[in-house]
Amino acid sequence: MSTDDSRTQKRIKPMINGKGWDYQILLDKNQELKRALNITLIPHVVVLKGNEIVYRHTGYAPGAEEELYEIIKKHSK
Amino acid sequence: MKKSILFIILLISFVSFSQEDHDISYGFESNSQYYLDDSKTGDFLESNRFRSNNFFKIDYSYKNFYAGLQVESYEPKAMLNYSPNLDKTNLGLYYLGYNTGKIEVTLGHFYEQFGSGLILRSWEDRQLGINNALLGGRFKYSPKEYLHFTSFYANQRKGFAISKGNIIGFNSDFDISSALNFETSSLSAGFSYIGRSQEKTETNFDYNNSTDLFSSRIEFSKDHFYSNLEYVAKGKDAVIIQNQIKNAKKGAAVLANFGYAKKGLGINATFRRMENMNLFSDREANGNIYNESVVNYLPALTKQHDYLLTNIYVYQAQPQVSFQDPSLIKSGEIGGKIDVFYKLKKGTFLGGKYGAKVALNFSSWHGLKADYDFAGFDYETDFFGFGQKYFSDLSFEVRKKWSKQWNTIFYYVNQSYNKRYIEETFGEINANIFVSEATYKMGKGKSLRFEAQLLATNDDRKNWAGGTVEYNATSKLAVYINDIYNYGNDDVDQQIHYYNVGGSYTVGAHRFALNYGRQRGGLICIGGVCRNVPESTGISANITMSF
């Protein structure tokens, strides 16, 4: 989910292609979702299982993806 | 304040009575600073060394209904260079709405954007001190999945007060390809109107109470290609030069974008021309330095750089009319930007074992070519004419992964910044900036990151060098130290280190950060909009929490 505003929105499509990312990217064009979830810092990770939020994390440190992987593994059972 | 406490109590009691179908979310953010005297850059001369900006927002929904509010507190005073209208504690936002997906009604404060924002964008950015929410009533109607209408009537938030001018808006978006079941291409169109109505001051110039703006846009994509085009016409409005009405002129904007994207390669080119496009909810707000009363969104279309030294000479869009002296007259800007993204495949000679990612960006902005009449505060522009050069920026980036542990980034920027025209002071700067960054991952969230930066120029404050070391002890705890040093300054007393040390602790969606250091004065820019901050030294604390 990208919170880019119209200044940088047009760079998203070439960028994800140029970097070869395979997953779907959604746009939060004027921060509506960001406000609804009261997110103040980007990046922000929300893991959903069904309609329930099972995990939230703000900010990114290199290696945090390993923790995220464990969380997803735990909840995919 | 009393009103807000009552509202919170009402909300909370509402929550405890309802059981299902309801949802509650709240967020808290606090940014505080204690300003210190500095033997190198001077003593702190303002009142209140301790300053703090705080926000509490709560959102509640029950079935199709929603309600929310935001309390803001600037106690004992707002941090340096925030608008004086942000003072003490008060209710900043409150809203109530009903949304079925097909119909939405909102009363109170709301945020809205039409198209790319050229005629309307209201949003919040707490770091920049921007909150230009609209206060009034809004009605949205989507009769079909491919057809959307929005209309509203509102005033605009200004500090804790509201604008004198009223804003009326209408927007329509039509997804033509869904309506007609196109299978291989996509076509959509939009049309919007914004009227800002404020009683005119008695002058000899011919303009109306209401200033009308119309935007038409179309978007088309097929296979790997995509493009969009937007044209804006702005009706006659007062031209304000140094707080005095000197003329009345029309405005216009053109935005065109073309792109090509397939796996491994992306190219995007944007062209924009703006003439007299500033719009404020109160005419007198023209030229205010706090980004207050801004109705539309006119960001600088340049690359947003990530590093301290690449953000010293930052372009700001020049949509306004300005008559400073016969050799410094502006009526808008024209220019463009190109981005290229390319992925070097794994296993190739340049790509190596893990591949590499390359990005190239170029942007160039000029004034409008025009015949200027300095005495009469008048001008006649050439539609596609390029005038005085304001800014250009060429950047090249290579990101490469060497092993499971090592990642590097190399970044080069060449900037040309016409300070005389952009800041209306004097000077021109040509600078080359080199950055290299390396990250070493040690597993389990433990990592080290290094940055080395150099800015080389013979102009302005001359050369700078900088560096950062960041250590992530776990995925929760991080500490950093950085410094930028203006070692090339001709004045030995101005060869200053701007150093910062700090750390942060993150638990889930909550983050706590502490920082000590010296802040370089200048522009802080987010999303192409900038705020000027003075040089300062101090200790800052930031808390953000989301529930």
HADDOCK unambig.tbl for C-alpha pairs under 7 A between the chains (distance, minus, plus):
assign (segid A and resid 6 and name CA) (segid B and resid 116 and name CA) 5.35 0.50 0.50
assign (segid A and resid 7 and name CA) (segid B and resid 299 and name CA) 6.22 0.50 0.50
assign (segid A and resid 7 and name CA) (segid B and resid 301 and name CA) 6.11 0.50 0.50
assign (segid A and resid 7 and name CA) (segid B and resid 527 and name CA) 6.55 0.50 0.50
assign (segid A and resid 11 and name CA) (segid B and resid 268 and name CA) 6.61 0.50 0.50
assign (segid A and resid 13 and name CA) (segid B and resid 261 and name CA) 6.63 0.50 0.50
assign (segid A and resid 14 and name CA) (segid B and resid 260 and name CA) 6.84 0.50 0.50
assign (segid A and resid 14 and name CA) (segid B and resid 261 and name CA) 5.04 0.50 0.50
assign (segid A and resid 14 and name CA) (segid B and resid 265 and name CA) 6.92 0.50 0.50
assign (segid A and resid 14 and name CA) (segid B and resid 266 and name CA) 3.69 0.50 0.50
assign (segid A and resid 14 and name CA) (segid B and resid 267 and name CA) 5.53 0.50 0.50
assign (segid A and resid 14 and name CA) (segid B and resid 268 and name CA) 6.45 0.50 0.50
assign (segid A and resid 14 and name CA) (segid B and resid 341 and name CA) 6.53 0.50 0.50
assign (segid A and resid 15 and name CA) (segid B and resid 266 and name CA) 6.03 0.50 0.50
assign (segid A and resid 15 and name CA) (segid B and resid 341 and name CA) 5.84 0.50 0.50
assign (segid A and resid 17 and name CA) (segid B and resid 261 and name CA) 5.92 0.50 0.50
assign (segid A and resid 17 and name CA) (segid B and resid 262 and name CA) 5.56 0.50 0.50
assign (segid A and resid 17 and name CA) (segid B and resid 263 and name CA) 4.68 0.50 0.50
assign (segid A and resid 17 and name CA) (segid B and resid 264 and name CA) 5.49 0.50 0.50
assign (segid A and resid 17 and name CA) (segid B and resid 265 and name CA) 5.83 0.50 0.50
assign (segid A and resid 17 and name CA) (segid B and resid 266 and name CA) 5.69 0.50 0.50
assign (segid A and resid 18 and name CA) (segid B and resid 263 and name CA) 6.27 0.50 0.50
assign (segid A and resid 18 and name CA) (segid B and resid 264 and name CA) 4.39 0.50 0.50
assign (segid A and resid 18 and name CA) (segid B and resid 265 and name CA) 4.11 0.50 0.50
assign (segid A and resid 18 and name CA) (segid B and resid 266 and name CA) 4.71 0.50 0.50
assign (segid A and resid 18 and name CA) (segid B and resid 341 and name CA) 4.47 0.50 0.50
assign (segid A and resid 18 and name CA) (segid B and resid 342 and name CA) 4.64 0.50 0.50
assign (segid A and resid 18 and name CA) (segid B and resid 343 and name CA) 5.69 0.50 0.50
assign (segid A and resid 19 and name CA) (segid B and resid 264 and name CA) 5.96 0.50 0.50
assign (segid A and resid 19 and name CA) (segid B and resid 341 and name CA) 6.90 0.50 0.50
assign (segid A and resid 19 and name CA) (segid B and resid 342 and name CA) 6.57 0.50 0.50
assign (segid A and resid 19 and name CA) (segid B and resid 343 and name CA) 5.57 0.50 0.50
assign (segid A and resid 19 and name CA) (segid B and resid 357 and name CA) 6.25 0.50 0.50
assign (segid A and resid 20 and name CA) (segid B and resid 263 and name CA) 5.37 0.50 0.50
assign (segid A and resid 20 and name CA) (segid B and resid 264 and name CA) 5.04 0.50 0.50
assign (segid A and resid 20 and name CA) (segid B and resid 343 and name CA) 6.86 0.50 0.50
assign (segid A and resid 30 and name CA) (segid B and resid 113 and name CA) 6.76 0.50 0.50
assign (segid A and resid 37 and name CA) (segid B and resid 25 and name CA) 6.31 0.50 0.50
assign (segid A and resid 38 and name CA) (segid B and resid 25 and name CA) 6.77 0.50 0.50
assign (segid A and resid 38 and name CA) (segid B and resid 26 and name CA) 5.91 0.50 0.50
assign (segid A and resid 38 and name CA) (segid B and resid 27 and name CA) 5.01 0.50 0.50
assign (segid A and resid 38 and name CA) (segid B and resid 546 and name CA) 5.71 0.50 0.50
assign (segid A and resid 39 and name CA) (segid B and resid 546 and name CA) 6.11 0.50 0.50
assign (segid A and resid 40 and name CA) (segid B and resid 544 and name CA) 6.76 0.50 0.50
assign (segid A and resid 56 and name CA) (segid B and resid 508 and name CA) 5.30 0.50 0.50
assign (segid A and resid 56 and name CA) (segid B and resid 509 and name CA) 5.32 0.50 0.50
assign (segid A and resid 57 and name CA) (segid B and resid 508 and name CA) 4.19 0.50 0.50
assign (segid A and resid 57 and name CA) (segid B and resid 509 and name CA) 4.50 0.50 0.50
assign (segid A and resid 58 and name CA) (segid B and resid 508 and name CA) 6.31 0.50 0.50
assign (segid A and resid 58 and name CA) (segid B and resid 509 and name CA) 4.83 0.50 0.50
assign (segid A and resid 58 and name CA) (segid B and resid 510 and name CA) 6.66 0.50 0.50
assign (segid A and resid 61 and name CA) (segid B and resid 445 and name CA) 6.79 0.50 0.50
assign (segid A and resid 61 and name CA) (segid B and resid 472 and name CA) 6.58 0.50 0.50
assign (segid A and resid 61 and name CA) (segid B and resid 475 and name CA) 5.68 0.50 0.50
assign (segid A and resid 62 and name CA) (segid B and resid 441 and name CA) 6.78 0.50 0.50
assign (segid A and resid 62 and name CA) (segid B and resid 445 and name CA) 6.17 0.50 0.50
assign (segid A and resid 62 and name CA) (segid B and resid 447 and name CA) 6.26 0.50 0.50
assign (segid A and resid 63 and name CA) (segid B and resid 441 and name CA) 6.82 0.50 0.50
assign (segid A and resid 63 and name CA) (segid B and resid 443 and name CA) 6.26 0.50 0.50
assign (segid A and resid 63 and name CA) (segid B and resid 444 and name CA) 6.28 0.50 0.50
assign (segid A and resid 63 and name CA) (segid B and resid 445 and name CA) 4.17 0.50 0.50
assign (segid A and resid 63 and name CA) (segid B and resid 446 and name CA) 6.71 0.50 0.50
assign (segid A and resid 63 and name CA) (segid B and resid 475 and name CA) 6.93 0.50 0.50
assign (segid A and resid 64 and name CA) (segid B and resid 445 and name CA) 5.32 0.50 0.50
assign (segid A and resid 64 and name CA) (segid B and resid 475 and name CA) 5.40 0.50 0.50
